[in-house]
Amino acid sequence: MEEFIASALAAARGMWRYRWWGLAGAWLAGMVLSVVVLVLPDQYEAKARVFVDTQSVLKPLMQGLAVPTNVEQQVAILSRTLISRPNVEKLIRMADLDLSVKTREQREVLVDDVIRRVQVTSAGRDDLFQLSFKDTNADRAKRVVQALVSIFVESGLGNKQKDSDDARRFIDDQIKSYEKKLSDAENKLKEFKLKNLALFGDAGKDSVAAIGDLTAKLNQARLEMRELENSRDALRRQLSGEDPVFLPDTNASAAGGGSIPEIDGRIDALKKQLDGYLQRFTDQHPDVTSTRRLIEQLEAQKKQELEARRKQGGGAAVSANVNPVYQQLKLSLSEAEANLASLKTRVAEYDSRLNALKSSERMLPEIEAEYAQLNRDYDINKRNYESLVARRETANMSVEMDASSGVAEFRLIDPPSVPQKPSAPNRMLLMPLAGLLALALGAAVAFVMSQARPTFFDGRALREISGFPVLGIVTVVPDPARAKREKRLGLMFAGGLSSLVGCFGVMTIALALRTFAG
């Protein structure tokens, strides 16, 4: 610490030795700096404030129906990206700043200078922005701010519309792509169903469900067949205990025809049953075809028996007139046999279907897996297609809402204006700073001179620099004339230094009076 203090004192004594050089340098730097401060061109700052209204009555009403747009974030991003090179070039053309530009290099310099001077800041609120520009010409600064306000509004609306159009165009392309995928999936599924329709149960059931359903139907048909067999056997037993009475039928002989009650009863029962089948099934249904076949067989049998009776009776028609109980039993027996024949056909059909399913049971898992894969692809494409269509409608609704209600409305709060007084430079502040800088430069000149032509003021410094031992020191003998001269020189230096400070003080006061008076 002592060595540092000693070095500082030695440097100060060396600078004091060359104080006149420092004072001259300070005066010279002060004159130059004061002239620079006085000749700096005035800068006029044009300002404008823009308010972006992001509130809309439709926004809460359309919640869930339209795409929620974060307008605040869009405006914030726009304010940060407004000062881009394309926008600045457009600003230069709108404000006629390039009238004196002749070369490409000059244009590049102008663009960089405008980017440096244009400012877009938040004016205390998220939705309130201040646009400013500084220039030596007040009218030119105002034109630049006016053009900047126009670009700010146009950029917000244009970019938003462009983003909406791009989004809708992308969604339309995706919808067309998924329409083709969905159509292909539907065609594959249709062809697969037509190809393997016989291997599936009713309503697209899987093999296990189809076999179980068919087995249940077969068991039910067999149960009904056993019930009808028991009923038929009971009717036969009852019929065996009744005796028919045969009498000649003169009416039938006169009519030239005949009837067989048991066969006619069966035919009537089968015809009623056929009418019921035709109401539920088509003409190609197995029950319909088997019933018709039985009716034809019974009618043929009736014709044969009538022919035989005519031959036995010598051409006289014979009718079997029986008692009412016998006739009723015959009719019931005929109906039971007709129903039993129909059930036998149904049981045979169900049995053949069940055997066909069981024979192809090994192929069914692979077919069902392929069918499940086709269904899964179809469901995925359909779900994506419906989602894209819904999103397109939502996007259209959002665009229409923004266009009709003005979700983001730009309002010019303060139009571009330029104050009468220049905003820069602040000469009242620059002038004292120039004085301080001049004093610092003067001190630097004195320090450089002391280092360039060093002087040793004590034996320690001489010993450290030379490396030789110092045997002794000869001091200066006090002289009144010398002391008087040193005092006079000190007063002269103080006067020169005070004059420099006073000049800067006077100039600062004069600038302040000029500013307040203007």
Backbone torsions as a table, in degrees:
resi	resn	phi	psi	omega
1	MET	NA	-42.7	179.8
2	GLU	-63.8	-39.0	179.0
3	GLU	-65.9	-38.8	178.6
4	PHE	-64.2	-43.0	179.0
5	ILE	-64.1	-40.1	179.7
6	ALA	-65.2	-40.4	178.9
7	SER	-65.8	-40.1	179.3
8	ALA	-65.2	-41.4	178.5
9	LEU	-64.7	-39.7	178.5
10	ALA	-63.8	-41.2	178.6
11	ALA	-65.6	-38.5	179.4
12	ALA	-66.2	-40.8	178.6
13	ARG	-65.8	-36.1	177.2
14	GLY	-67.4	-41.0	178.0
15	MET	-65.6	-34.7	178.8
16	TRP	-67.2	-30.5	178.5
17	ARG	-65.4	-35.0	-179.6
18	TYR	-107.6	35.6	-176.2
19	ARG	-67.2	-30.0	-179.9
20	TRP	-69.5	-34.3	174.5
21	TRP	-65.2	-41.3	178.5
22	GLY	-65.0	-40.4	179.2
23	LEU	-64.7	-40.5	178.1
24	ALA	-63.9	-41.6	178.0
25	GLY	-64.6	-38.3	178.7
26	ALA	-64.5	-43.6	178.1
27	TRP	-62.3	-43.9	-179.6
28	LEU	-63.0	-47.1	178.6
29	ALA	-64.7	-35.9	179.3
30	GLY	-64.2	-43.2	178.9
31	MET	-63.6	-43.1	-179.3
32	VAL	-64.3	-47.5	-177.8
33	LEU	-65.6	-37.6	178.6
34	SER	-66.2	-39.0	177.3
35	VAL	-64.3	-40.9	178.7
36	VAL	-61.6	-43.7	179.9
37	VAL	-63.2	-38.9	-177.3
38	LEU	-73.2	-31.0	-176.3
39	VAL	-93.4	-1.4	176.6
40	LEU	-59.2	133.2	-178.3
41	PRO	-69.3	147.2	177.6
42	ASP	-70.7	140.9	178.5
43	GLN	-113.3	125.6	178.2
44	TYR	-105.9	130.7	-177.8
45	GLU	-107.8	115.7	175.4
46	ALA	-91.1	138.3	-176.6
47	LYS	-133.0	153.7	173.7
48	ALA	-151.5	147.0	178.7
49	ARG	-119.5	132.6	-178.1
50	VAL	-122.6	131.8	177.2
51	PHE	-107.9	130.9	179.1
52	VAL	-106.1	109.0	-178.7
53	ASP	-85.1	107.2	-178.3
54	THR	-98.3	3.5	-179.5
55	GLN	-92.8	140.7	179.5
56	SER	-146.7	145.3	179.0
57	VAL	-69.3	-31.2	-176.8
58	LEU	-74.1	-21.5	-176.2
59	LYS	-59.6	-51.3	177.2
60	PRO	-69.2	-28.4	179.9
61	LEU	-71.3	-33.3	-177.8
62	MET	-94.2	14.7	179.7
63	GLN	-61.9	125.0	-179.6
64	GLY	91.4	-18.4	179.3
65	LEU	-99.3	-33.4	179.9
66	ALA	-116.8	162.3	-179.5
67	VAL	-72.0	124.1	178.6
68	PRO	-69.8	123.2	-177.5
69	THR	-102.5	125.6	177.8
70	ASN	-84.1	82.9	-175.5
71	VAL	-66.8	-36.3	-179.7
72	GLU	-59.4	-43.6	179.7
73	GLN	-67.0	-39.0	179.2
74	GLN	-63.5	-41.0	-179.9
75	VAL	-67.8	-39.7	178.6
76	ALA	-62.8	-42.9	178.2
77	ILE	-65.6	-38.9	179.3
78	LEU	-62.9	-40.2	179.9
79	SER	-65.8	-30.1	179.9
80	ARG	-81.3	-28.9	-177.1
81	THR	-102.0	6.9	-178.1
82	LEU	-66.5	-38.8	-177.1
83	ILE	-85.3	68.8	175.3
84	SER	-106.0	166.4	-175.8
85	ARG	-62.6	-45.3	177.7
86	PRO	-61.2	-40.0	179.0
87	ASN	-66.7	-37.9	179.1
88	VAL	-67.6	-39.8	176.4
89	GLU	-62.6	-40.1	176.1
90	LYS	-65.3	-38.9	178.3
91	LEU	-62.7	-40.5	179.5
92	ILE	-63.2	-40.5	179.4
93	ARG	-68.6	-40.3	-178.2
94	MET	-68.0	-35.2	-177.3
95	ALA	-93.3	4.5	179.4
96	ASP	56.5	43.1	177.5
97	LEU	-84.6	-11.9	-175.2
98	ASP	-103.7	23.1	-179.4
99	LEU	-68.3	-32.9	-178.5
100	SER	-97.9	5.8	-179.5
101	VAL	-82.8	128.6	-178.4
102	LYS	-114.3	-34.3	-174.5
103	THR	-118.0	167.3	178.7
104	ARG	-67.0	-35.8	180.0
105	GLU	-64.8	-40.6	177.6
106	GLN	-64.0	-37.0	177.7
107	ARG	-64.9	-41.5	178.9
108	GLU	-62.7	-42.6	178.6
109	VAL	-63.5	-40.8	179.7
110	LEU	-64.8	-42.1	179.8
111	VAL	-62.1	-46.3	179.5
112	ASP	-62.8	-38.2	-179.4
113	ASP	-67.8	-41.2	179.0
114	VAL	-66.6	-41.5	177.2
115	ILE	-58.4	-36.8	-178.4
116	ARG	-71.9	-31.5	-173.9
117	ARG	-94.5	-18.8	179.8
118	VAL	-79.8	135.5	-179.4
119	GLN	-131.6	132.2	172.9
120	VAL	-125.8	111.5	-175.4
121	THR	-128.9	158.9	175.8
122	SER	-81.2	129.9	-175.1
123	ALA	-96.5	57.0	174.9
124	GLY	89.9	-22.0	179.1
125	ARG	-130.6	159.7	-178.3
126	ASP	-67.1	-29.3	-175.0
127	ASP	-103.2	7.9	-179.5
128	LEU	-118.1	122.5	-174.3
129	PHE	-124.1	144.5	178.0
130	GLN	-113.9	127.6	179.6
131	LEU	-111.4	128.8	-175.3
132	SER	-140.9	155.9	178.6
133	PHE	-153.8	136.9	180.0
134	LYS	-108.5	138.4	178.5
135	ASP	-159.0	158.8	179.0
136	THR	-73.5	-19.3	178.6
137	ASN	-106.9	122.8	-175.6
138	ALA	-67.1	-43.3	-179.8
139	ASP	-64.0	-39.8	179.4
140	ARG	-66.3	-40.1	177.0
141	ALA	-62.0	-38.9	178.9
142	LYS	-66.8	-40.5	177.6
143	ARG	-62.0	-39.7	-180.0
144	VAL	-63.8	-43.1	-180.0
145	VAL	-67.3	-38.7	176.8
146	GLN	-61.1	-44.5	177.4
147	ALA	-65.2	-35.3	180.0
148	LEU	-67.3	-37.0	176.8
149	VAL	-63.9	-42.6	178.7
150	SER	-62.2	-44.2	179.3
151	ILE	-64.8	-37.0	-179.9
152	PHE	-62.6	-44.1	-179.5
153	VAL	-70.7	-45.2	-178.1
154	GLU	-64.9	-37.6	-179.7
155	SER	-65.0	-39.5	-180.0
156	GLY	-64.2	-44.9	-177.8
157	LEU	-76.0	-41.8	-176.4
158	GLY	-67.2	-44.4	-179.7
159	ASN	-64.7	-37.3	179.9
160	LYS	-65.4	-43.8	178.4
161	GLN	-64.3	-39.8	179.3
162	LYS	-64.8	-41.8	177.9
163	ASP	-62.7	-40.9	179.7
164	SER	-64.9	-43.2	179.2
165	ASP	-63.8	-41.8	178.5
166	ASP	-63.0	-41.2	-179.7
167	ALA	-64.8	-44.1	179.7
168	ARG	-66.8	-37.6	178.2
169	ARG	-64.2	-40.9	178.6
170	PHE	-65.0	-42.4	-179.9
171	ILE	-65.2	-39.0	178.2
172	ASP	-62.8	-41.0	177.8
173	ASP	-63.3	-41.6	179.2
174	GLN	-67.1	-36.1	179.0
175	ILE	-65.1	-42.7	177.6
176	LYS	-61.6	-40.7	179.1
177	SER	-63.9	-43.3	-178.9
178	TYR	-74.6	-25.2	173.1
179	GLU	-62.4	-42.6	178.1
180	LYS	-66.2	-43.7	179.0
181	LYS	-62.2	-41.3	-178.9
182	LEU	-66.9	-39.2	178.1
183	SER	-65.4	-41.3	177.6
184	ASP	-63.7	-41.5	179.9
185	ALA	-65.6	-39.2	178.1
186	GLU	-65.1	-40.2	178.9
187	ASN	-65.8	-42.3	178.3
188	LYS	-62.2	-42.5	-179.3
189	LEU	-66.3	-39.4	178.6
190	LYS	-65.4	-45.1	179.5
191	GLU	-63.6	-38.1	179.6
192	PHE	-65.8	-41.4	179.5
193	LYS	-65.2	-42.1	179.4
194	LEU	-66.1	-34.1	-178.5
195	LYS	-73.7	-36.4	-174.4
196	ASN	-118.7	28.8	-177.6
197	LEU	-64.6	-34.2	-177.3
198	ALA	-70.3	-20.5	-176.6
199	LEU	-91.2	-3.6	-179.3
200	PHE	-106.4	152.2	176.8
201	GLY	-77.0	-171.6	-179.7
202	ASP	-66.8	142.9	175.3
203	ALA	57.6	32.6	176.0
204	GLY	71.5	29.9	179.6
205	LYS	-74.3	157.6	177.6
206	ASP	-77.5	177.8	-173.0
207	SER	-65.0	-42.8	-178.4
208	VAL	-62.7	-46.4	179.6
209	ALA	-65.5	-39.1	-179.6
210	ALA	-65.2	-44.8	179.3
211	ILE	-64.3	-41.9	179.2
212	GLY	-63.8	-43.5	179.2
213	ASP	-64.3	-42.7	-179.5
214	LEU	-68.0	-36.5	177.4
215	THR	-64.8	-40.7	178.2
216	ALA	-63.3	-42.4	177.8
217	LYS	-63.9	-40.1	179.5
218	LEU	-64.3	-44.0	179.4
219	ASN	-63.7	-40.8	178.6
220	GLN	-64.2	-42.0	179.2
221	ALA	-65.5	-40.1	177.8
222	ARG	-63.9	-39.5	178.9
223	LEU	-63.6	-45.3	178.1
224	GLU	-63.3	-35.5	179.0
225	MET	-65.8	-40.7	178.0
226	ARG	-65.6	-38.6	178.0
227	GLU	-62.7	-42.8	178.9
228	LEU	-67.6	-35.8	177.1
229	GLU	-62.9	-43.6	177.9
230	ASN	-63.8	-40.7	178.6
231	SER	-65.1	-41.2	178.9
232	ARG	-62.9	-43.8	179.7
233	ASP	-62.3	-39.1	178.8
234	ALA	-65.0	-40.9	178.0
235	LEU	-64.6	-38.7	177.5
236	ARG	-62.8	-40.9	179.5
237	ARG	-65.7	-40.3	178.2
238	GLN	-67.6	-36.6	-178.3
239	LEU	-68.3	-29.0	-179.7
240	SER	-69.9	-20.2	-179.8
241	GLY	-88.8	-2.7	179.6
242	GLU	-106.6	144.7	-180.0
243	ASP	-111.7	125.3	177.4
244	PRO	-78.0	155.1	177.1
245	VAL	-118.1	119.8	-177.6
246	PHE	-98.9	124.4	177.9
247	LEU	-129.7	147.3	177.5
248	PRO	-67.1	141.4	-178.0
249	ASP	-107.9	96.7	-177.7
250	THR	-68.2	-33.0	178.9
251	ASN	-64.9	-42.6	179.5
252	ALA	-66.5	-36.6	179.7
253	SER	-67.5	-39.1	179.5
254	ALA	-68.2	-34.3	179.8
255	ALA	-76.8	-14.3	-179.8
256	GLY	76.6	13.6	179.9
257	GLY	-128.8	-170.0	179.7
258	GLY	-161.5	168.3	179.2
259	SER	-143.0	149.6	176.2
260	ILE	-123.3	108.4	-171.2
261	PRO	-57.3	-44.0	-175.7
262	GLU	-66.0	-38.0	179.7
263	ILE	-73.8	-41.0	178.2
264	ASP	-61.7	-37.5	178.4
265	GLY	-63.7	-43.1	179.3
266	ARG	-64.9	-40.7	179.6
267	ILE	-63.9	-42.7	178.7
268	ASP	-62.4	-41.0	179.4
269	ALA	-65.0	-41.2	179.7
270	LEU	-67.2	-36.8	178.6
271	LYS	-66.0	-39.8	175.4
272	LYS	-62.3	-42.4	178.8
273	GLN	-65.2	-36.5	178.6
274	LEU	-65.0	-39.6	177.2
275	ASP	-61.3	-38.5	177.6
276	GLY	-66.1	-39.8	178.7
277	TYR	-65.4	-40.8	-177.3
278	LEU	-66.8	-24.4	175.8
279	GLN	-74.4	-22.0	-177.8
280	ARG	-108.9	-30.8	-173.9
281	PHE	-122.0	173.7	175.9
282	THR	-89.1	177.2	-178.9
283	ASP	-68.2	-22.3	-178.1
284	GLN	-89.8	1.6	-179.6
285	HIS	-65.9	142.2	-177.8
286	PRO	-57.3	-38.7	-179.4
287	ASP	-65.4	-38.6	-179.7
288	VAL	-66.6	-47.4	-177.9
289	THR	-65.2	-39.7	-179.5
290	SER	-68.0	-37.8	179.2
291	THR	-66.2	-42.7	177.9
292	ARG	-63.4	-38.4	179.3
293	ARG	-63.7	-39.5	177.8
294	LEU	-65.9	-38.8	178.6
295	ILE	-63.1	-43.0	178.8
296	GLU	-63.4	-39.7	179.3
297	GLN	-65.0	-41.5	179.7
298	LEU	-67.2	-39.0	177.8
299	GLU	-65.5	-37.5	176.3
300	ALA	-65.6	-40.7	178.8
301	GLN	-64.2	-36.8	179.3
302	LYS	-64.5	-42.1	178.9
303	LYS	-61.8	-41.4	-179.2
304	GLN	-64.5	-44.4	-179.2
305	GLU	-66.9	-37.1	176.9
306	LEU	-64.3	-39.2	177.5
307	GLU	-64.5	-40.2	-179.8
308	ALA	-65.6	-41.2	179.6
309	ARG	-66.7	-37.2	176.7
310	ARG	-61.4	-42.6	179.3
311	LYS	-64.7	-41.4	-178.9
312	GLN	-70.7	-33.9	-176.1
313	GLY	-93.2	11.4	177.1
314	GLY	68.4	35.7	177.6
315	GLY	91.2	-8.7	178.7
316	ALA	-85.6	133.2	178.4
317	ALA	-75.5	138.3	-177.9
318	VAL	-118.7	135.9	177.9
319	SER	-120.5	134.4	-178.5
320	ALA	-87.7	98.1	176.5
321	ASN	-93.5	115.4	-175.4
322	VAL	-113.4	170.6	175.7
323	ASN	-71.4	161.0	-174.5
324	PRO	-60.7	-39.5	-178.9
325	VAL	-63.5	-45.0	-179.1
326	TYR	-63.6	-41.1	-179.3
327	GLN	-66.6	-40.8	179.1
328	GLN	-64.4	-40.2	178.7
329	LEU	-65.3	-38.7	178.5
330	LYS	-62.5	-44.1	178.9
331	LEU	-63.3	-42.8	179.1
332	SER	-63.6	-40.5	179.3
333	LEU	-64.6	-40.6	179.6
334	SER	-64.0	-42.8	179.2
335	GLU	-64.4	-40.1	179.4
336	ALA	-64.8	-41.1	179.7
337	GLU	-67.6	-36.5	177.5
338	ALA	-65.2	-45.5	177.9
339	ASN	-63.5	-37.5	179.5
340	LEU	-65.2	-40.0	177.8
341	ALA	-63.9	-40.8	177.8
342	SER	-63.3	-42.0	179.3
343	LEU	-66.5	-35.5	177.4
344	LYS	-63.2	-39.6	177.0
345	THR	-64.4	-41.6	178.2
346	ARG	-64.0	-42.4	178.8
347	VAL	-62.2	-41.4	179.0
348	ALA	-63.8	-40.0	179.7
349	GLU	-66.0	-46.7	177.9
350	TYR	-61.5	-38.7	-179.8
351	ASP	-64.8	-40.6	179.2
352	SER	-67.8	-38.9	177.2
353	ARG	-63.9	-43.1	-179.4
354	LEU	-64.1	-40.1	178.4
355	ASN	-65.7	-37.4	178.5
356	ALA	-65.4	-41.7	178.3
357	LEU	-64.7	-42.0	180.0
358	LYS	-67.6	-34.3	178.9
359	SER	-68.7	-31.0	179.4
360	SER	-100.3	18.5	-176.2
361	GLU	-66.3	-30.1	179.9
362	ARG	-69.1	-30.1	179.6
363	MET	-81.1	-21.3	-173.9
364	LEU	-63.5	-41.4	179.1
365	PRO	-57.7	-42.3	179.2
366	GLU	-66.5	-41.2	179.5
367	ILE	-65.4	-41.5	179.4
368	GLU	-66.2	-37.6	177.5
369	ALA	-64.0	-42.8	177.5
370	GLU	-64.8	-39.3	179.0
371	TYR	-64.6	-40.7	178.0
372	ALA	-64.5	-39.6	178.4
373	GLN	-64.0	-43.2	177.8
374	LEU	-63.0	-41.7	177.6
375	ASN	-63.3	-40.2	-179.1
376	ARG	-65.2	-44.4	177.5
377	ASP	-62.0	-41.6	179.7
378	TYR	-64.2	-43.1	-179.6
379	ASP	-64.1	-40.4	-180.0
380	ILE	-64.2	-47.5	179.6
381	ASN	-63.5	-39.3	179.6
382	LYS	-66.3	-43.0	-179.9
383	ARG	-64.0	-42.9	178.7
384	ASN	-65.9	-39.1	179.8
385	TYR	-64.2	-46.7	179.3
386	GLU	-64.5	-37.2	178.4
387	SER	-65.8	-40.6	179.0
388	LEU	-66.7	-39.4	178.0
389	VAL	-63.0	-42.8	178.3
390	ALA	-63.6	-39.6	179.1
391	ARG	-67.4	-35.8	177.9
392	ARG	-64.3	-42.2	177.6
393	GLU	-64.2	-38.1	177.7
394	THR	-64.6	-42.4	179.0
395	ALA	-63.9	-42.7	177.8
396	ASN	-61.1	-42.0	179.9
397	MET	-65.1	-38.1	179.7
398	SER	-66.1	-42.6	179.1
399	VAL	-63.7	-43.5	178.5
400	GLU	-63.7	-37.9	179.4
401	MET	-65.3	-44.3	-179.8
402	ASP	-64.8	-38.0	-178.0
403	ALA	-70.9	-34.6	-175.6
404	SER	-86.2	-35.0	-173.9
405	SER	-101.6	-14.6	-178.0
406	GLY	63.9	65.8	-176.7
407	VAL	-58.7	-37.6	177.5
408	ALA	-118.0	106.8	-177.9
409	GLU	-110.4	126.1	-179.5
410	PHE	-91.6	124.0	-180.0
411	ARG	-120.9	130.0	179.4
412	LEU	-86.4	103.7	-177.9
413	ILE	-74.9	-55.4	178.1
414	ASP	-117.1	115.5	178.4
415	PRO	-66.5	161.9	180.0
416	PRO	-57.7	130.1	-179.1
417	SER	-145.4	155.2	-179.7
418	VAL	-128.4	126.2	177.6
419	PRO	-68.3	155.8	179.8
420	GLN	-68.9	-34.5	179.4
421	LYS	-88.0	142.3	177.9
422	PRO	-68.4	144.7	179.2
423	SER	-85.9	-17.3	179.9
424	ALA	-154.6	154.6	-1.4
425	PRO	-83.2	159.0	178.4
426	ASN	-87.3	86.1	-174.9
427	ARG	-67.2	-27.8	177.6
428	MET	-62.9	-29.9	177.3
429	LEU	-90.3	-36.3	-177.1
430	LEU	-69.5	-33.9	-177.3
431	MET	-64.7	-49.8	174.9
432	PRO	-60.5	-37.6	177.5
433	LEU	-63.8	-36.0	176.9
434	ALA	-65.2	-38.9	176.3
435	GLY	-62.7	-45.7	178.1
436	LEU	-61.7	-38.7	179.5
437	LEU	-67.5	-36.2	177.1
438	ALA	-64.3	-42.7	176.8
439	LEU	-62.3	-40.6	179.2
440	ALA	-65.3	-39.1	177.9
441	LEU	-66.4	-38.8	177.1
442	GLY	-62.0	-44.5	177.2
443	ALA	-61.7	-37.1	178.7
444	ALA	-65.4	-38.5	178.1
445	VAL	-63.0	-44.3	179.1
446	ALA	-63.3	-39.8	179.8
447	PHE	-67.0	-41.1	179.3
448	VAL	-64.1	-41.3	178.3
449	MET	-64.0	-39.0	179.3
450	SER	-67.6	-30.7	177.6
451	GLN	-80.6	-30.3	179.1
452	ALA	-74.0	-36.6	178.8
453	ARG	-126.3	78.2	-174.0
454	PRO	-68.6	149.7	177.0
455	THR	-130.6	134.1	-178.8
456	PHE	-95.9	127.6	-177.2
457	PHE	-107.4	-5.1	177.4
458	ASP	-151.3	165.0	-177.7
459	GLY	-70.7	-27.8	-177.6
460	ARG	-65.0	-46.7	-179.9
461	ALA	-62.8	-40.1	178.8
462	LEU	-65.2	-40.1	179.7
463	ARG	-66.6	-38.0	-179.7
464	GLU	-70.4	-36.2	-178.2
465	ILE	-77.1	-45.0	-174.5
466	SER	-84.2	-31.7	-177.6
467	GLY	84.1	4.1	178.7
468	PHE	-103.7	152.5	177.6
469	PRO	-72.0	141.3	178.1
470	VAL	-98.1	117.4	-175.5
471	LEU	-81.4	-28.8	-178.7
472	GLY	-170.3	168.6	-178.6
473	ILE	-129.9	133.5	177.1
474	VAL	-101.4	116.8	-178.1
475	THR	-86.2	161.8	179.4
476	VAL	-83.0	135.2	178.6
477	VAL	-79.4	128.5	-179.0
478	PRO	-58.4	135.2	-178.8
479	ASP	-132.7	122.6	-178.6
480	PRO	-60.4	-38.7	-179.9
481	ALA	-66.0	-40.5	179.1
482	ARG	-65.8	-43.1	179.5
483	ALA	-62.6	-38.5	178.8
484	LYS	-65.1	-40.7	178.9
485	ARG	-65.6	-40.1	178.9
486	GLU	-64.1	-38.0	179.2
487	LYS	-66.4	-40.4	179.3
488	ARG	-64.8	-42.1	178.1
489	LEU	-64.6	-37.3	178.3
490	GLY	-64.3	-39.0	177.9
491	LEU	-66.8	-37.4	178.0
492	MET	-64.6	-40.8	179.2
493	PHE	-65.7	-42.0	178.6
494	ALA	-63.7	-37.7	177.7
495	GLY	-65.2	-42.1	178.4
496	GLY	-63.6	-41.5	-179.9
497	LEU	-67.6	-40.1	179.1
498	SER	-67.1	-37.6	178.4
499	SER	-62.0	-40.4	178.6
500	LEU	-62.3	-46.9	179.6
501	VAL	-64.6	-39.6	179.8
502	GLY	-64.9	-39.6	178.9
503	CYS	-60.1	-45.8	178.9
504	PHE	-65.3	-35.8	177.3
505	GLY	-64.8	-43.5	-179.8
506	VAL	-63.1	-43.5	179.8
507	MET	-64.3	-36.2	178.7
508	THR	-65.9	-42.0	178.6
509	ILE	-65.0	-39.4	179.9
510	ALA	-64.6	-40.4	178.0
511	LEU	-65.0	-38.3	178.4
512	ALA	-64.6	-43.2	178.8
513	LEU	-64.0	-38.1	179.9
514	ARG	-66.3	-39.0	-179.5
515	THR	-67.3	-45.4	-179.2
516	PHE	-68.3	-35.5	-179.5
517	ALA	-70.2	-35.6	178.8
518	GLY	-72.5	NA	NA
